[in-house]
Amino acid sequence: MRDLLSYIIKRFCWMLVTLWIVYSVSFVLMRSVPGNPFSSERNVPPAIERQLKARYNLDAPPLEQYVDYLVGIVTRFDLGWCIRLEDYSVNQVLAEGFPVSASLAIFALVFAIILGVSAGVVSAVYRGSFADLGMMAAAVLGIAIPNFVLASLAILLFVFGIQIFPAGGWGTLRQVALPALCLGAPVAAYIARLTRAGMLEVLTRDHVRTAFAKGLPRHTVITRHVLPGAMLPVVSYLGPATASVLTGSLVLEKIFALPGMGSHFIYAATQRDYTLAMGMVLTYTVILFVMNSLVDISYSIIDPRVKLQ
């Protein structure tokens, strides 16, 4: 327990350092791009543009903007007001968009884990069979085809063809099922390959051979002796997979008209909304860091030989 608490404290400190670095780099890069959030406006009188810049503190020197915004984040967790979305703060946008993106990511990850692990186990147990070759071929296609291409094909087949799912929207299970399947398919393909490789490695170990020699049923040996050891590569992949699911949903949220963080992130990038873009970048950084930390902690739970450092 002491090791776990010490590890969490260290990781939290490193997360603060990482967030500061990401904040600094993002601030410099956004201000280095020619133009400003109001440069795309047409026929805006200079006086009104000056008032808009003064409202969002964009008329201050860059160093003052950097310090003021950083102090607001550290002291009040205030990410500021959206520049292009009137009367909306970045905190409000995140509060409305995060549940949508998180729900989509959870559904996609659950689907990917169930399908990927099942396919990997079957492929490893029946190595060289037709099922193995078919599942691994499907996994290769799942990795090679981008999720937005898969989403377009799925819409043509399941929306306009068979008409099982709605074309877009949010609020029901039928509306989230299709984008979750499209988002989780590449992750399921990676998990299937990792599970198969881990299973084949563990199946050759002595304790597994001993379990089979004792006459234990195959399903008992697979679930109790083989699968836990084979899951270590899969668990290590779940951290980056979560980040890829959240970032990969940017285009899918636009395709399926989902009001998630991805849609707001694209809007912030195209409209040069400094505060909204910064809030999205910092939020994704925290999510990635937390997921990687949880993966490291789960390592020590799954395999007691792994010690937290």
C-alpha positions as CSV (number, residue, x, y, z in Angstrom):
1,M,0.0,0.0,0.0
2,R,2.9,2.4,0.8
3,D,4.4,1.6,-2.6
4,L,1.1,2.3,-4.3
5,L,0.7,5.7,-2.5
6,S,4.3,6.7,-3.3
7,Y,3.8,5.8,-6.9
8,I,0.6,7.8,-7.2
9,I,2.2,10.8,-5.7
10,K,5.2,10.6,-8.0
11,R,3.0,10.2,-11.1
12,F,0.8,13.1,-10.0
13,C,3.9,15.3,-9.8
14,W,5.1,14.2,-13.2
15,M,1.6,14.9,-14.6
16,L,1.8,18.5,-13.3
17,V,5.2,18.9,-15.0
18,T,3.9,17.3,-18.2
19,L,0.8,19.6,-18.2
20,W,3.0,22.7,-17.8
21,I,5.2,21.6,-20.7
22,V,2.2,20.9,-22.9
23,Y,0.6,24.2,-21.9
24,S,3.8,26.1,-22.7
25,V,4.4,24.4,-26.1
26,S,0.8,24.8,-27.1
27,F,0.6,28.4,-26.1
28,V,3.7,29.2,-28.2
29,L,2.6,27.2,-31.2
30,M,-0.9,28.8,-31.3
31,R,0.5,32.3,-31.0
32,S,3.1,31.6,-33.7
33,V,0.6,30.8,-36.4
34,P,-0.2,33.9,-38.5
35,G,-3.5,35.5,-37.8
36,N,-5.8,35.5,-34.8
37,P,-9.3,34.2,-33.9
38,F,-10.8,37.3,-35.5
39,S,-8.8,37.3,-38.7
40,S,-11.3,35.3,-40.6
41,E,-14.1,37.7,-39.9
42,R,-15.1,40.0,-42.8
43,N,-15.9,43.6,-42.6
44,V,-15.1,43.9,-38.9
45,P,-14.3,47.5,-38.0
46,P,-10.9,47.9,-36.3
47,A,-12.5,49.4,-33.2
48,I,-14.7,46.4,-32.7
49,E,-11.7,44.1,-33.2
50,R,-9.8,46.0,-30.6
51,Q,-12.7,45.6,-28.2
52,L,-12.9,41.9,-28.8
53,K,-9.2,41.5,-28.2
54,A,-9.4,43.5,-25.0
55,R,-12.4,41.4,-23.8
56,Y,-10.3,38.2,-24.1
57,N,-7.0,39.8,-23.0
58,L,-5.5,39.2,-26.5
59,D,-4.2,42.8,-26.6
60,A,-1.9,42.2,-23.7
61,P,1.8,41.1,-24.2
62,P,2.2,37.4,-24.8
63,L,4.0,36.9,-21.5
64,E,1.2,38.5,-19.6
65,Q,-1.3,36.3,-21.4
66,Y,0.7,33.3,-20.6
67,V,0.9,34.0,-16.9
68,D,-2.7,35.2,-16.5
69,Y,-4.1,32.1,-18.2
70,L,-1.8,29.8,-16.3
71,V,-2.7,31.4,-12.9
72,G,-6.4,31.0,-13.7
73,I,-6.0,27.3,-14.5
74,V,-3.9,26.6,-11.4
75,T,-5.8,28.6,-8.8
76,R,-9.4,28.3,-10.0
77,F,-9.4,25.4,-12.6
78,D,-10.7,28.1,-15.0
79,L,-10.0,27.4,-18.6
80,G,-11.4,30.8,-19.7
81,W,-14.2,31.8,-22.1
82,C,-14.5,30.4,-25.6
83,I,-13.6,33.1,-28.1
84,R,-15.7,31.8,-31.0
85,L,-18.6,30.3,-28.9
86,E,-20.3,33.3,-27.4
87,D,-21.4,33.1,-23.8
88,Y,-19.8,29.6,-23.3
89,S,-16.9,28.9,-21.1
90,V,-14.4,26.2,-21.9
91,N,-15.4,24.4,-18.7
92,Q,-19.0,24.3,-19.9
93,V,-18.1,22.9,-23.3
94,L,-16.0,20.2,-21.6
95,A,-18.8,19.4,-19.2
96,E,-21.2,18.9,-22.1
97,G,-18.9,17.2,-24.5
98,F,-16.9,14.9,-22.3
99,P,-19.8,12.6,-21.2
100,V,-20.6,12.0,-24.9
101,S,-17.0,11.2,-25.9
102,A,-16.4,9.2,-22.7
103,S,-19.6,7.1,-23.3
104,L,-18.6,6.5,-26.9
105,A,-15.1,5.5,-25.9
106,I,-16.4,3.1,-23.2
107,F,-18.7,1.4,-25.6
108,A,-16.0,1.1,-28.2
109,L,-13.4,-0.2,-25.7
110,V,-15.9,-2.8,-24.2
111,F,-16.7,-4.0,-27.7
112,A,-13.0,-4.1,-28.7
113,I,-11.9,-6.0,-25.6
114,I,-14.7,-8.6,-25.9
115,L,-14.3,-9.2,-29.6
116,G,-10.4,-8.9,-29.6
117,V,-9.8,-11.2,-26.7
118,S,-12.3,-13.8,-27.9
119,A,-10.8,-13.8,-31.4
120,G,-7.3,-14.0,-30.0
121,V,-8.0,-16.9,-27.7
122,V,-9.8,-18.9,-30.5
123,S,-6.9,-18.2,-32.9
124,A,-4.3,-19.3,-30.4
125,V,-6.1,-22.4,-29.3
126,Y,-6.9,-23.5,-32.8
127,R,-3.6,-22.3,-34.3
128,G,-3.3,-22.9,-38.1
129,S,-7.0,-23.7,-38.5
130,F,-9.4,-22.0,-40.9
131,A,-10.8,-20.0,-38.0
132,D,-7.3,-18.8,-37.1
133,L,-6.5,-17.7,-40.6
134,G,-9.8,-16.0,-41.1
135,M,-9.7,-14.1,-37.8
136,M,-6.1,-12.9,-38.3
137,A,-7.0,-11.8,-41.9
138,A,-9.9,-9.8,-40.5
139,A,-7.6,-8.3,-37.9
140,V,-5.1,-7.2,-40.6
141,L,-8.0,-5.5,-42.5
142,G,-9.2,-3.9,-39.3
143,I,-5.8,-2.4,-38.7
144,A,-5.3,-1.3,-42.3
145,I,-8.8,0.3,-42.8
146,P,-9.1,3.8,-41.2
147,N,-12.2,4.1,-38.9
148,F,-13.7,6.9,-40.9
149,V,-13.6,4.7,-44.1
150,L,-15.2,1.9,-42.1
151,A,-17.8,4.4,-40.8
152,S,-18.7,5.4,-44.4
153,L,-19.0,1.8,-45.4
154,A,-21.1,1.0,-42.3
155,I,-23.4,3.9,-43.0
156,L,-24.0,2.7,-46.6
157,L,-24.7,-0.9,-45.4
158,F,-26.5,-0.5,-42.1
159,V,-28.2,2.9,-42.5
160,F,-29.2,3.1,-46.1
161,G,-29.0,-0.6,-47.0
162,I,-30.4,-2.8,-44.2
163,Q,-31.6,0.2,-42.2
164,I,-30.8,-1.2,-38.8
165,F,-29.2,1.9,-37.3
166,P,-30.0,5.7,-37.5
167,A,-27.7,7.9,-39.5
168,G,-26.7,10.1,-36.5
169,G,-27.7,11.7,-33.3
170,W,-27.2,10.9,-29.7
171,G,-29.3,9.7,-26.8
172,T,-30.3,6.1,-27.5
173,L,-28.3,2.8,-27.7
174,R,-29.1,2.4,-31.4
175,Q,-27.5,5.8,-32.1
176,V,-24.3,5.0,-30.2
177,A,-23.9,1.4,-31.3
178,L,-22.7,2.0,-34.9
179,P,-20.1,4.7,-34.2
180,A,-18.9,2.6,-31.2
181,L,-18.4,-0.4,-33.4
182,C,-16.6,1.6,-36.1
183,L,-14.4,3.2,-33.5
184,G,-13.6,0.0,-31.6
185,A,-12.9,-2.2,-34.7
186,P,-9.2,-1.2,-35.2
187,V,-8.6,-1.5,-31.5
188,A,-10.2,-5.0,-31.5
189,A,-7.9,-6.0,-34.3
190,Y,-4.8,-5.0,-32.3
191,I,-6.1,-6.7,-29.2
192,A,-6.8,-9.9,-31.1
193,R,-3.2,-10.0,-32.4
194,L,-1.7,-9.2,-29.0
195,T,-3.9,-11.8,-27.3
196,R,-3.0,-14.5,-29.8
197,A,0.7,-13.8,-29.5
198,G,0.6,-13.8,-25.7
199,M,-1.5,-17.0,-25.6
200,L,1.0,-18.8,-27.9
201,E,3.9,-17.7,-25.7
202,V,2.2,-18.8,-22.4
203,L,1.0,-22.1,-23.9
204,T,4.6,-23.3,-24.2
205,R,5.5,-22.7,-20.5
206,D,6.2,-25.5,-18.1
207,H,3.3,-24.7,-15.7
208,V,0.8,-24.9,-18.5
209,R,2.2,-28.3,-19.7
210,T,2.0,-29.5,-16.1
211,A,-1.7,-28.4,-15.9
212,F,-2.5,-30.3,-19.0
213,A,-0.6,-33.3,-17.7
214,K,-2.6,-33.3,-14.6
215,G,-5.7,-33.8,-16.7
216,L,-7.3,-30.4,-16.1
217,P,-10.0,-29.5,-18.7
218,R,-8.8,-27.3,-21.5
219,H,-11.1,-24.4,-20.6
220,T,-9.9,-24.4,-17.0
221,V,-6.2,-24.3,-18.1
222,I,-7.0,-21.5,-20.6
223,T,-8.9,-19.3,-18.2
224,R,-6.8,-19.9,-15.0
225,H,-3.3,-20.5,-16.2
226,V,-2.9,-19.1,-19.8
227,L,-5.2,-16.1,-20.1
228,P,-3.9,-14.1,-17.1
229,G,-0.3,-14.2,-18.3
230,A,-1.3,-13.5,-21.9
231,M,-3.2,-10.4,-20.9
232,L,-0.1,-8.4,-19.9
233,P,0.5,-7.1,-23.5
234,V,-3.2,-6.3,-23.9
235,V,-3.3,-4.4,-20.6
236,S,-0.2,-2.4,-21.6
237,Y,-2.0,-1.5,-24.9
238,L,-5.2,-0.3,-23.2
239,G,-3.6,3.0,-22.2
240,P,-2.6,4.1,-25.7
241,A,-5.8,2.5,-27.0
242,T,-7.9,4.7,-24.8
243,A,-6.1,7.7,-26.1
244,S,-6.5,6.5,-29.7
245,V,-10.2,5.9,-29.2
246,L,-10.7,9.4,-27.8
247,T,-8.6,11.1,-30.4
248,G,-9.9,8.8,-33.2
249,S,-13.4,9.9,-32.4
250,L,-12.7,13.4,-33.8
251,V,-13.8,12.5,-37.3
252,L,-16.4,10.0,-36.3
253,E,-18.2,12.5,-34.1
254,K,-18.5,14.7,-37.2
255,I,-19.7,11.9,-39.4
256,F,-22.4,10.7,-37.0
257,A,-23.2,14.2,-35.7
258,L,-22.3,13.5,-32.1
259,P,-21.9,16.5,-29.7
260,G,-18.7,15.3,-28.2
261,M,-15.3,16.7,-27.5
262,G,-14.0,15.8,-30.9
263,S,-16.4,18.1,-32.7
264,H,-15.5,21.0,-30.4
265,F,-11.8,20.2,-30.9
266,I,-12.1,20.4,-34.7
267,Y,-14.1,23.6,-34.4
268,A,-11.4,25.1,-32.1
269,A,-8.7,24.2,-34.5
270,T,-10.4,25.5,-37.6
271,Q,-11.7,28.7,-36.0
272,R,-8.4,29.4,-34.0
273,D,-10.2,29.5,-30.7
274,Y,-7.2,29.7,-28.4
275,T,-8.9,29.0,-25.1
276,L,-11.0,26.1,-26.3
277,A,-8.1,24.5,-28.1
278,M,-6.0,24.8,-25.0
279,G,-8.7,23.3,-22.9
280,M,-9.0,20.3,-25.2
281,V,-5.3,19.7,-25.4
282,L,-4.9,19.8,-21.6
283,T,-7.9,17.5,-21.1
284,Y,-6.6,14.9,-23.6
285,T,-3.2,15.1,-21.9
286,V,-4.7,14.4,-18.5
287,I,-6.7,11.5,-19.9
288,L,-3.7,9.9,-21.5
289,F,-1.5,10.3,-18.4
290,V,-4.2,8.9,-16.1
291,M,-4.8,5.9,-18.3
292,N,-1.1,5.1,-18.6
293,S,-0.8,5.3,-14.8
294,L,-3.8,3.0,-14.3
295,V,-2.2,0.5,-16.8
296,D,1.0,0.5,-14.7
297,I,-0.9,-0.1,-11.5
298,S,-2.9,-2.9,-13.1
299,Y,0.4,-4.6,-14.2
300,S,1.3,-5.1,-10.5
301,I,-2.2,-6.5,-9.8
302,I,-2.2,-9.0,-12.7
303,D,1.4,-10.1,-12.2
304,P,2.6,-9.9,-8.5
305,R,6.2,-10.1,-9.8
306,V,5.9,-6.6,-11.3
307,K,6.8,-4.0,-8.7
308,L,5.7,-0.3,-8.9
309,Q,8.7,2.0,-9.1
